Amino acid sequence: MATQAQHSTTRRDFIFVATGSVAAVGAAATVWPLINQMNPDASTLALASIEFDVSAIPEGQSVTIMWRGLPVFVRHRTPAEIEEAKAVPLSDLKDPATDEQRTKEGHEQWLIMIANCTHLGCVPVGDAGDFDGWFCPCHGSHYDTAGRIRKGPAPTNLVLPPYEFLSDTLVQIG
Amino acid sequence: MSEHSTYTPGNGVEKWLDERLPIIRFSKEHLMDFPTPKNLNYWWTFGAILVMCLGIQIVTGIILAMHYTPHVSMAFDSVEHIRRDVNGGRMIQAFHAVGASMFFAAVYIHIFRGMYFGSYKAPREILWILGVLIFVLMMATAFMGYVLPWGQMSGWAATVITNIFAAIPVIGTPLLELLRGGFSVGNPTLNRFFSLHYLLPFVIAAVVALHIWALHVPGNNNPTGVDVKDSRDTLPFHPYYTMKDAFGMVLFLIPFVWFAFFAPDILGHPDNYIQFSSTVTPAHIVPEWYFLPFYAILRAIDFNILFIDSKLGGVIFFGGSIVILFFLPWLDTSKVRSGNFRPMFKWFYWLFVINFVALTYLGAAPAEGIYVVLAKICTAYYFIHFLIVLPLLSRIETPRPLPTSISESVLSKSHA
């Protein structure tokens, strides 16, 4: 009997494994809500969409507005800035994107981006850096006039939030 | 090491207790009679100093929590309230804030002492690993504590450090939102940091207990690195080392109270007396001094490495610079523990110390020009020391002859 038990799987082994598996699933199901409570709560998620009137921003200036707790740059670009961004060959870019991809058609003067540096989340300083766009003081990332990463540790361009123009001056973010 | 105990229960109550919970016997064995090498120098008092530091942080911290409000609209003001209105709050807050810096100063000395005298080598690997674990827990605790006053440096430290986790592929962004409890650092973040900042010191205390347990199995290392051979090599911990440690604590408290009394804010940043604003980052964002070497490594990687982008690369090197410490016992395979008897190691040890201090300096310097280049060189050397210098030295170095015992080395010194 002893040798037989060593070589074959018994009904008892199956019951042990099955019981253990059910217990593990039960433990995981119990732990998950204890972790999930840390995720963004309903009141945070409720602030997902905003509308903003851009008409008050003069050419060559930008404002910072809040969306989902994140700062967002809205910049009214000058024709010179747009030209400068368009003149950059894609091969010069770390995260290639054309100026058209960075803005909405017919609204090229408006550049709307989440204002957190894609490196570690600091807010870059406007009208600064080697490429006339933004410069992040934390770790020295330079962005150009289309918010594209040009130099420094940040891996990608400044992130574009989902947005659309409801009219020529009213934009909905989120 | 119960064989060294001389405890015999003195009266009926002690005898009754000893048969049920031998706590007096345990205390006598480990706090009083414990055989300790007789040649320990003052670098060895930092263990006791660190226990004192943890005690100060826990006591002052519990008091501060009685007056502090973990809410974004009140946290900043409540810290000012502690500093201005609470009876003695000015000093209690100063001791807690300065205490964090002093705690790290002591732990760096303790770690570098262990590195010089080879205290991580067999049979003390677990002791060393527990120590590194305590260091990691201390960094997490200090970081979350720094966020609580909700100043500009607090909020941006929270933003930058939580963002480190976003560099992890695939799970990065969900993990970031899980840690913050939102899309950005906000009230949920502050609340949970307060909860964890209160919890972690007690976890540290538990790991310290394990650390001391792991110390009391092989016993202390010592400046010669030679094993204890017989009772002539040791002294009982009390009164010899309780008194030496107490004197070390008093000396250590002199700069401690000087900072707390006369310059409580000198180790901090003026920007942290501006309430946190998520739309403006301070021009020069720098962590507290004790994080600077690792911060310098984090930002030194500003280039892509093959398919790894610069952000993930920085995080890998940053994490690696701490994780590598866990492997130190197996990277340095020299049988000789003490740097005093390793003529080549000694030089490379001090080069490593200088390199570490240089990283501290570079972590505070602006990320531009020559500093960027130097930070890369120093980061490279930090890893070269562990991965190339230490394994190589173990093979090529001829150590000086070791004393045959601790007591012999002590006696020969007194004749010289």
HADDOCK unambig.tbl for C-alpha pairs under 7 A between the chains (distance, minus, plus):
assign (segid A and resid 38 and name CA) (segid B and resid 178 and name CA) 5.44 0.50 0.50
assign (segid A and resid 38 and name CA) (segid B and resid 179 and name CA) 6.77 0.50 0.50
assign (segid A and resid 38 and name CA) (segid B and resid 181 and name CA) 5.30 0.50 0.50
assign (segid A and resid 39 and name CA) (segid B and resid 177 and name CA) 6.20 0.50 0.50
assign (segid A and resid 39 and name CA) (segid B and resid 178 and name CA) 4.33 0.50 0.50
assign (segid A and resid 39 and name CA) (segid B and resid 181 and name CA) 4.73 0.50 0.50
assign (segid A and resid 39 and name CA) (segid B and resid 182 and name CA) 6.87 0.50 0.50
assign (segid A and resid 40 and name CA) (segid B and resid 177 and name CA) 6.58 0.50 0.50
assign (segid A and resid 40 and name CA) (segid B and resid 178 and name CA) 6.82 0.50 0.50
assign (segid A and resid 40 and name CA) (segid B and resid 181 and name CA) 4.32 0.50 0.50
assign (segid A and resid 40 and name CA) (segid B and resid 182 and name CA) 4.40 0.50 0.50
assign (segid A and resid 44 and name CA) (segid B and resid 182 and name CA) 6.31 0.50 0.50
assign (segid A and resid 68 and name CA) (segid B and resid 183 and name CA) 6.42 0.50 0.50
assign (segid A and resid 69 and name CA) (segid B and resid 183 and name CA) 6.49 0.50 0.50
assign (segid A and resid 69 and name CA) (segid B and resid 184 and name CA) 5.66 0.50 0.50
assign (segid A and resid 70 and name CA) (segid B and resid 183 and name CA) 6.95 0.50 0.50
assign (segid A and resid 70 and name CA) (segid B and resid 184 and name CA) 5.90 0.50 0.50
assign (segid A and resid 71 and name CA) (segid B and resid 278 and name CA) 6.82 0.50 0.50
assign (segid A and resid 71 and name CA) (segid B and resid 279 and name CA) 5.54 0.50 0.50
assign (segid A and resid 119 and name CA) (segid B and resid 311 and name CA) 5.98 0.50 0.50
assign (segid A and resid 120 and name CA) (segid B and resid 160 and name CA) 4.77 0.50 0.50
assign (segid A and resid 120 and name CA) (segid B and resid 163 and name CA) 5.09 0.50 0.50
assign (segid A and resid 120 and name CA) (segid B and resid 164 and name CA) 6.45 0.50 0.50
assign (segid A and resid 121 and name CA) (segid B and resid 159 and name CA) 6.18 0.50 0.50
assign (segid A and resid 121 and name CA) (segid B and resid 160 and name CA) 5.75 0.50 0.50
assign (segid A and resid 121 and name CA) (segid B and resid 163 and name CA) 6.45 0.50 0.50
assign (segid A and resid 122 and name CA) (segid B and resid 160 and name CA) 6.85 0.50 0.50
assign (segid A and resid 122 and name CA) (segid B and resid 281 and name CA) 5.96 0.50 0.50
assign (segid A and resid 123 and name CA) (segid B and resid 279 and name CA) 6.62 0.50 0.50
assign (segid A and resid 123 and name CA) (segid B and resid 280 and name CA) 6.14 0.50 0.50
assign (segid A and resid 123 and name CA) (segid B and resid 281 and name CA) 5.42 0.50 0.50
assign (segid A and resid 137 and name CA) (segid B and resid 283 and name CA) 5.60 0.50 0.50
assign (segid A and resid 137 and name CA) (segid B and resid 284 and name CA) 6.29 0.50 0.50
assign (segid A and resid 138 and name CA) (segid B and resid 284 and name CA) 6.40 0.50 0.50
assign (segid A and resid 138 and name CA) (segid B and resid 285 and name CA) 5.60 0.50 0.50
assign (segid A and resid 139 and name CA) (segid B and resid 299 and name CA) 6.44 0.50 0.50
assign (segid A and resid 139 and name CA) (segid B and resid 367 and name CA) 5.67 0.50 0.50
assign (segid A and resid 140 and name CA) (segid B and resid 367 and name CA) 5.66 0.50 0.50
assign (segid A and resid 140 and name CA) (segid B and resid 368 and name CA) 6.97 0.50 0.50
assign (segid A and resid 152 and name CA) (segid B and resid 302 and name CA) 5.64 0.50 0.50
assign (segid A and resid 153 and name CA) (segid B and resid 301 and name CA) 6.93 0.50 0.50
assign (segid A and resid 153 and name CA) (segid B and resid 302 and name CA) 3.90 0.50 0.50
assign (segid A and resid 153 and name CA) (segid B and resid 303 and name CA) 6.39 0.50 0.50
assign (segid A and resid 153 and name CA) (segid B and resid 310 and name CA) 5.51 0.50 0.50
assign (segid A and resid 153 and name CA) (segid B and resid 311 and name CA) 6.19 0.50 0.50
assign (segid A and resid 154 and name CA) (segid B and resid 310 and name CA) 6.83 0.50 0.50
assign (segid A and resid 154 and name CA) (segid B and resid 311 and name CA) 6.22 0.50 0.50
assign (segid A and resid 155 and name CA) (segid B and resid 309 and name CA) 6.02 0.50 0.50
assign (segid A and resid 155 and name CA) (segid B and resid 310 and name CA) 5.97 0.50 0.50
assign (segid A and resid 155 and name CA) (segid B and resid 311 and name CA) 5.99 0.50 0.50
